[in-house]
Amino acid sequence: MNSVESLTRQFQSRFGAPPRIYRAPGRVNLIGEHTDYNDGFVMPAAIGFSCWVAIARRDDRKLVLFSEQFPNAPTQLDLEGPRVQRKPGHSWSDYPIGVALQLRDAGFPLSGANLFFRGEVPMGAGLSSSAAIEVATAVALTDLSGRVFDRSELARLCQKAENEFVGTQSGIMDQFISLHGQRDHALLLDCRSLQFEWLPIPGSVRLVICDTGVKHEHASGEYNRRRAECEEAVRVLSRVLPGIRALRDVGEEQLQQHRTSLADVTYKRALHVVTENARTVQSADALRRGDLARFGRLMAESHRSLRDLYEVSCRELDLMVALANQPGVYGARMTGGGFGGSTINLVEAIHAETFARNIAAAYQRETSIAPRIHICMPADGAARVDSAELQ
C-alpha cells in the first residue's frame, strides 16, 4: 500500500468520506543562509520528504485538523468566527491555523473542511517541516475552494502566517521553494523581487544531508534576535547610506567604510549577510559553469562565516562539517537556522554511500549520537497527488 492509499483509508475511517490528497516538500538550503529576511539571495532545493494532507469538504464552516504524528483530539477553527486574530496554542496546529486565517483575511473563499496531516519531514533537522505544513495546508484549502492560486502569492501568505501568528520572523525562502521546487534543480531566489532561476544539479553528484540529532532549545529566540540585529545595522547605516532598505543594499566596501558606526556584534552580523549574498550569487555562476570545486569552496566559506560572524553554528554542526573532509566531497556547511539541525554536503554520486557510512560512524564515535543521513536529489514542489502517481 502506498502513502496515498494509506492516508486515504485513514481519512475515510476517521471522517467517513473520500479525500483529496496533497503534498508539500521540505527543503535544504545549499547556500545563502540568513539572507532571506535581509532581502537577499538564497539557493534552496526541495527534497523528497513531504507533509501530506488529506482533505474533504464539510457542510459547516469549520476546519477540523487532525495529525497522525500528534494524535490528540482534533483542533477546530470556526471560519465564521470573529476576525480578531486567534491566539496561537504553541502546537503543530498553529501552522495550518495561521495559514487558514491569512487565506480567509486575504479573501479566499474557504469552505469548511476536515484535514488529516501526515508529516515525514524530520522535525528539528533544519529541513523546514513547518513550511511544509503551511504550504500543504494552503494548496489543499485553495484548491478545494476552486480558486486558481498564484504560487508566489501563497508563499507570501504562508510566510505571513509564520511571522504574525506563529511568531517566528522567518523569510520567504522555505515556503517559496516548497511551492516552486523542480526535480533535479536548485533555485536561485531574489527574496526582494521574488525573481528566480532554476539551476540544474548535475546527475554526477548527490546532496547528502547529515542530521546531527540535536536542536538546542534557544534556537527560536536566537533566530529572532539575529533578525533584530540585522535591522539595527540597517537603521544605523541608513544615516550614512540614505535609501538602503535592507542589508541587501549594502556592499562589503561600504560596510567596511562605516564599520566604526556599528557595535562589534552588529558589524559581524552585517558582514556575514553582505558576504553571504555575494557568495550565493557566485555559487550560482559556479553551477552554471559546472565548477563544482568552486561551489564547494564557497560552501566552506559560508560555514565559517555562519560559525564565526553570525554565530549560529554549534559544536555538533562544526564536528559534522569537519568529518566531511573525505574523498569525493566538494563542500559541506550547516544548513537551516542553526544551533543544531543538519549539514548539507555536495558529494560525488559514486562516493555518496561510502561517505554516508563513514561520517555516520565517525560522528557517533565522537558524540554517542546516531545521526540520520539522507542521500537525495532535488524534488518537485507542492502538488495534488493520487494513487496512480505513486505506482
C-alpha positions, 0 to 999 in steps of 0.5 A: 500500500502506498502513502496515498492509499494509506492516508486515504483509508485513514481519512475515510475511517476517521471522517467517513468520506473520500479525500483529496490528497496533497503534498508539500516538500521540505527543503535544504538550503545549499547556500545563502543562509540568513539572507532571506529576511535581509532581502537577499539571495538564497539557493534552496532545493526541495527534497523528497520528504513531504507533509501530506494532507488529506482533505474533504469538504464539510457542510459547516464552516469549520476546519477540523485538523487532525495529525497522525504524528500528534494524535490528540483530539482534533483542533477546530477553527470556526471560519465564521468566527470573529476576525480578531486574530486567534491566539496561537496554542504553541502546537503543530496546529498553529501552522495550518491555523495561521495559514487558514486565517491569512487565506480567509483575511486575504479573501479566499473563499474557504469552505469548511473542511476536515484535514488529516496531516501526515508529516515525514519531514524530520522535525528539528533537522533544519529541513523546514517541516513547518513550511511544509505544513503551511504550504500543504495546508494552503494548496489543499484549502485553495484548491478545494475552494476552486480558486486558481492560486498564484504560487508566489502569492501563497508563499507570501501568505504562508510566510505571513502566517509564520511571522504574525501568528506563529511568531517566528520572523522567518523569510520567504525562502522555505515556503517559496521553494516548497511551492516552486521546487523542480526535480533535479534543480536548485533555485536561485531566489531574489527574496526582494523581487521574488525573481528566480532561476532554476539551476540544474544539479548535475546527475554526477553528484548527490546532496547528502544531508547529515542530521546531527540529532540535536536542536538546542532549545534557544534556537527560536529566540536566537533566530529572532534576535539575529533578525533584530540585529540585522535591522539595527545595522540597517537603521544605523547605516541608513544615516550614512547610506540614505535609501538602503532598505535592507542589508541587501543594499549594502556592499562589503566596501561600504560596510567596511567604510562605516564599520566604526558606526556599528557595535562589534556584534552588529558589524559581524552580523552585517558582514556575514549577510553582505558576504553571504549574498555575494557568495550565493550569487557566485555559487550560482555562476559556479553551477552554471559553469559546472565548477563544482570545486568552486561551489564547494569552496564557497560552501566552506566559506559560508560555514565559517562565516555562519560559525564565526560572524553570525554565530549560529553554528554549534559544536555538533554542526562544526564536528559534522562539517569537519568529518566531511573532509573525505574523498569525493566531497566538494563542500559541506556547511550547516544548513537551516537556522542553526544551533543544531539541525543538519549539514548539507554536503555536495558529494560525488554520486559514486562516493555518496554511500561510502561517505554516508557510512563513514561520517555516520560512524565517525560522528557517533564515535565522537558524540554517542549520537546516531545521526540520520543521513539522507542521500537525495536529489532535488524534488518537485514542489507542492502538488495534488497527488493520487494513487496512480502517481505513486505506482 
